[in-house]
């Protein structure tokens, strides 16, 4: 899984050959969130989260 970016103790990753729609996983601090990218039509949107508090 290639890491695209690291910030505030979090990693932004893309899994090779992952399913559509285009999305990224944000992993760290005991949690994971998935953001759909909606490129180029609109901004990223939180799809699901596990282990992160709001």
DSSP file (Angstrom, degrees, kcal/mol; ACC not computed):
  #  RESIDUE AA STRUCTURE BP1 BP2  ACC     N-H-->O    O-->H-N    N-H-->O    O-->H-N    TCO  KAPPA ALPHA  PHI   PSI    X-CA   Y-CA   Z-CA
    1    1 A X              0   0    0      0, 0.0     2,-0.2     0, 0.0    14,-0.2   0.000 360.0 360.0 360.0 111.0    0.0    0.0    0.0
    2    2 A X  E     -A   14   0A   0     12,-0.9    12,-1.7     1,-0.1     2,-0.5  -0.481 360.0-134.8 -69.6 131.6    1.7    3.2   -1.2
    3    3 A X  E     -A   13   0A   0     -2,-0.2    10,-0.3    10,-0.2     3,-0.1  -0.784  20.5-176.3 -86.4 124.6    1.7    6.0    1.3
    4    4 A X  E     -     0   0A   0      8,-3.5     2,-0.3    -2,-0.5     9,-0.2   0.839  64.7  -6.3 -88.0 -39.0    0.8    9.3   -0.4
    5    5 A X  E     -A   12   0A   0      7,-1.2     7,-2.7     2,-0.0     2,-0.4  -0.988  52.4-151.2-155.7 156.4    1.2   11.7    2.6
    6    6 A X  E     +A   11   0A   0     -2,-0.3     2,-0.3     5,-0.2     5,-0.2  -0.999  27.4 152.6-132.3 132.7    1.9   11.8    6.3
    7    7 A X  E >   -A   10   0A   0      3,-1.9     3,-2.6    -2,-0.4    -2,-0.0  -0.957  63.7  -0.4-159.1 142.7    0.7   14.5    8.6
    8    8 A X  T 3  S-     0   0    0     -2,-0.3     3,-0.1     1,-0.3    -1,-0.0   0.799 129.5 -54.3  49.0  35.9   -0.2   14.8   12.3
    9    9 A X  T 3  S+     0   0    0      1,-0.3    20,-0.4    19,-0.0     2,-0.3   0.580 114.8 116.4  78.5   9.5    0.6   11.1   12.9
   10   10 A X  E <   -A    7   0A   0     -3,-2.6    -3,-1.9    18,-0.1     2,-0.4  -0.807  53.1-146.8-110.4 151.8   -1.7   10.0   10.1
   11   11 A X  E     -AB   6  27A   0     16,-2.7    16,-2.8    -2,-0.3     2,-0.6  -0.963   3.4-151.4-116.7 136.5   -0.9    8.2    6.8
   12   12 A X  E     +AB   5  26A   0     -7,-2.7    -8,-3.5    -2,-0.4    -7,-1.2  -0.938  29.7 175.1-103.8 119.6   -2.9    8.7    3.6
   13   13 A X  E     -AB   3  25A   0     12,-3.0    12,-2.7    -2,-0.6     2,-0.4  -0.885  27.5-154.4-129.1 155.9   -2.7    5.5    1.5
   14   14 A X  E     -A    2   0A   0    -12,-1.7   -12,-0.9    -2,-0.3     2,-0.5  -0.998  20.2-137.7-124.1 132.0   -4.1    4.0   -1.7
   15   15 A X    >   -     0   0    0     -2,-0.4     3,-1.3   -14,-0.2    -2,-0.0  -0.785  27.4-114.8 -88.7 128.2   -4.3    0.3   -2.1
   16   16 A X  T 3  S+     0   0    0     -2,-0.5    -1,-0.0     1,-0.3     0, 0.0  -0.328  97.6  10.0 -60.0 142.9   -3.3   -1.0   -5.6
   17   17 A X  T 3  S+     0   0    0      1,-0.2    -1,-0.3     2,-0.0     2,-0.1   0.762  92.3 158.9  59.1  29.2   -6.1   -2.5   -7.6
   18   18 A X    <   -     0   0    0     -3,-1.3    -1,-0.2     1,-0.1     4,-0.0  -0.327  43.3 -91.9 -77.0 166.4   -8.7   -1.3   -5.1
   19   19 A X        -     0   0    0      1,-0.1     2,-0.2    -2,-0.1     4,-0.2  -0.208  54.2 -67.7 -76.3 164.8  -12.4   -1.0   -6.1
   20   20 A X  S    S+     0   0    0      2,-0.1     2,-0.2    -2,-0.0    -1,-0.1  -0.556  92.0  68.3 -84.8 158.1  -14.2    2.1   -7.5
   21   21 A X  S    S-     0   0    0     -2,-0.2     2,-0.0     0, 0.0    -2,-0.0   0.567  93.0-103.9 -75.3 165.3  -15.1    4.9   -6.7
   22   22 A X        +     0   0    0     -2,-0.2    15,-2.6    17,-0.1    16,-0.5  -0.343  60.3 152.9 -58.2 131.5  -11.6    6.5   -6.4
   23   23 A X  E     - C   0  36A   0     13,-0.3     2,-0.3    -4,-0.2    13,-0.2  -0.966  34.9-137.7-155.6 166.2  -10.8    6.9   -2.7
   24   24 A X  E     - C   0  35A   0     11,-2.0    11,-2.4    -2,-0.3     2,-0.4  -0.926  15.3-134.5-128.0 156.1   -8.1    7.1   -0.1
   25   25 A X  E     -BC  13  34A   0    -12,-2.7   -12,-3.0    -2,-0.3     2,-0.6  -0.929  10.0-156.5-109.3 134.5   -7.6    5.6    3.3
   26   26 A X  E     -BC  12  33A   0      7,-3.0     7,-2.3    -2,-0.4     2,-0.4  -0.965  20.7-176.3-112.0 119.0   -6.4    7.7    6.3
   27   27 A X  E     +BC  11  32A   0    -16,-2.8   -16,-2.7    -2,-0.6     2,-0.2  -0.928  22.9  85.9-123.7 137.0   -4.8    5.5    8.9
   28   28 A X  E >   + C   0  31A   0      3,-2.3     3,-1.9    -2,-0.4   -18,-0.1  -0.770  57.7  50.1 155.8 165.3   -3.4    6.2   12.3
   29   29 A X  T 3  S-     0   0    0    -20,-0.4     3,-0.1     1,-0.3   -19,-0.1   0.820 127.0 -55.5  53.0  36.2   -4.0    6.7   16.0
   30   30 A X  T 3  S+     0   0    0      1,-0.2    -1,-0.3    22,-0.0     2,-0.3   0.595 120.4  85.6  77.8  10.9   -6.0    3.4   16.2
   31   31 A X  E <   -C   28   0A   0     -3,-1.9    -3,-2.3    20,-0.0     2,-0.3  -0.854  55.6-152.7-137.8 172.7   -8.5    4.4   13.5
   32   32 A X  E     -CD  27  50A   0     18,-2.5    18,-3.0    -2,-0.3     2,-0.3  -0.989   8.4-171.5-146.7 140.6   -9.1    4.4    9.8
   33   33 A X  E     -CD  26  49A   0     -7,-2.3    -7,-3.0    -2,-0.3     2,-0.5  -0.967  12.0-147.5-130.6 149.2  -11.2    6.7    7.6
   34   34 A X  E     -CD  25  48A   0     14,-2.7    13,-3.1    -2,-0.3    14,-1.3  -0.976  11.6-166.7-120.1 128.1  -12.1    6.3    3.9
   35   35 A X  E     -CD  24  46A   0    -11,-2.4   -11,-2.0    -2,-0.5     2,-0.3  -0.963  15.1-141.1-116.5 123.7  -12.7    9.4    1.7
   36   36 A X  E     -CD  23  45A   0      9,-2.5     9,-2.5    -2,-0.5   -13,-0.3  -0.656  13.3-150.1 -76.3 139.1  -14.3    9.3   -1.7
   37   37 A X        -     0   0    0    -15,-2.6     5,-0.2    -2,-0.3   -14,-0.1   0.825   6.1-164.2 -88.3 -32.3  -12.4   11.7   -4.0
   38   38 A X     >  -     0   0    0    -16,-0.5     4,-2.3     1,-0.2     3,-0.4   0.772  31.6-149.3  54.7  29.2  -15.2   12.8   -6.5
   39   39 A X  T  4  -     0   0    0      1,-0.3    -1,-0.2     2,-0.2   -17,-0.1  -0.519  62.5  -4.2 -76.8 142.6  -12.5   14.2   -8.8
   40   40 A X  T  4 S+     0   0    0     -2,-0.2    -1,-0.3    -3,-0.1    -2,-0.1  -0.906 125.9  64.4 -93.0  13.6  -12.9   16.5  -10.6
   41   41 A X  T  4 S-     0   0    0     -3,-0.4     2,-0.3     1,-0.1    -2,-0.2   0.734 111.3 -24.5 -73.7 -23.8  -16.6   17.1   -9.9
   42   42 A X  S  < S-     0   0    0     -4,-2.3    -2,-0.1    -5,-0.2     3,-0.1  -0.959  78.4 -56.5-170.5-175.6  -16.4   18.0   -6.3
   43   43 A X        -     0   0    0     -2,-0.3    -7,-0.1     1,-0.1    -2,-0.0  -0.306  63.8 -84.8 -77.2 161.5  -14.6   17.9   -2.9
   44   44 A X        -     0   0    0     -9,-0.1     2,-0.4    -2,-0.0    -7,-0.2  -0.276  44.8-153.1 -60.4 152.8  -13.6   14.7   -1.1
   45   45 A X  E     -D   36   0A   0     -9,-2.5    -9,-2.5    -3,-0.1     2,-0.4  -0.998  18.5-115.9-135.4 132.8  -16.3   13.2    1.1
   46   46 A X  E     +D   35   0A   0     -2,-0.4   -11,-0.2   -11,-0.2     3,-0.1  -0.525  33.8 175.0 -65.7 121.9  -16.0   11.1    4.2
   47   47 A X  E     -     0   0A   0    -13,-3.1     2,-0.3     1,-0.4   -12,-0.2   0.840  60.4 -13.9 -97.1 -44.2  -17.5    7.7    3.4
   48   48 A X  E     -D   34   0A   0    -14,-1.3   -14,-2.7     2,-0.0    -1,-0.4  -0.991  54.6-162.0-157.8 157.1  -16.8    5.7    6.5
   49   49 A X  E     -D   33   0A   0     -2,-0.3     2,-0.4   -16,-0.2   -16,-0.2  -0.998   0.5-167.3-146.1 145.6  -14.7    5.7    9.7
   50   50 A X  E    S-D   32   0A   0    -18,-3.0   -18,-2.5    -2,-0.3     3,-0.1  -0.989  74.1  -3.9-134.1 122.1  -13.6    3.2   12.3
   51   51 A X  S    S+     0   0    0     -2,-0.4     2,-0.4     1,-0.3   -18,-0.1   0.384  97.1 113.3  83.2  -4.1  -12.0    4.0   15.6
   52   52 A X        -     0   0    0    -20,-0.3    -1,-0.3     2,-0.0     2,-0.2  -0.801  60.3-135.5 -97.6 142.8  -11.8    7.8   15.2
   53   53 A X              0   0    0     -2,-0.4    -3,-0.0     1,-0.1   -22,-0.0  -0.644 360.0 360.0 -88.6 156.7  -13.9   10.1   17.4
   54   54 A X              0   0    0     -2,-0.2    -1,-0.1     0, 0.0    -2,-0.0   0.503 360.0 360.0 -66.0 360.0  -15.7   13.0   15.7
